[in-house]
Amino acid sequence: MVTITTVSSKDADAKRLITKWATAEDFTQVKSRHNEAKRHDFLVARSAMRALLAHATGISDWHIRSDPNGKPYAITVTGKAGPHISLSHTKGLIACAISQEAPIGIDVEYWQGRDFIALANYAFGPREREEVARDGISAFYRIWTLREAISKTTGVSLITTFDGDDYGADAPASGCWTTDMWQLFYTSPQIDYSLAIASKDDDIWLETSLIWVNYI
């Protein structure tokens, strides 16, 4: 089962999440972030993740840590490993995902202006580059978020997916699909935003196990 949620960082819900779920550990870690907006989004993301973990497991006390590669993981206060987790935040939007079965990666991106043609030519595969040239920014961010979600699943740097291969070519505009190596999901949760999820486990079957929690 895969459980996901998105939260607008500007909504009143975001402040309530921080009040209820943020820990002293979170407030200590956030001090290293010098941008006020990024500090706020970090706290919302951590709080939303704890709320989602509580929703999915019935356990309310969680530590969220990162491995040496920066991949987050959850443990209980007694040190017991929790579900696989992934979280992402972009301008104004937070996204969190939990998988009970296998590693999961989630990415959400705001469609900010950039030279996406040049980036696609540098990082994407030939068919993906054709799609970006044809469909523009929507195709670019669909492919970009899919690559980011894949890198988060494996716990390696995004730059390792800048290999000139096709990862998200011919993908549907929204929904789940399976490749030789990946189960993938893509949607646009709001206007000018892209969200993607990746898992490498054949047993998850995202299409039938994806549960979207709209309020936590």
Buried (B, 14 or more C-beta within 10 A) or exposed (E): EBBBBBBBBEEEBBBEBBEEBBBEEBBEBBEEBEEEEEBBBBBBBBBBBBBBBBBBBEBBEBBBEEEEEEBBBBEBEEEEEBBBBBBBBBBBBBBBBBBBBBBBBBBBBBBEEEEBBEBBEEBBBEBBBBBBEEEEBBBBBBBBBBBBBBBBBBBBEBEEBBEEBBBBBEBEEEEBBEEEEBBBBBBBBBEBBBBBBBBBBEEBBBEEBBEEBEEB
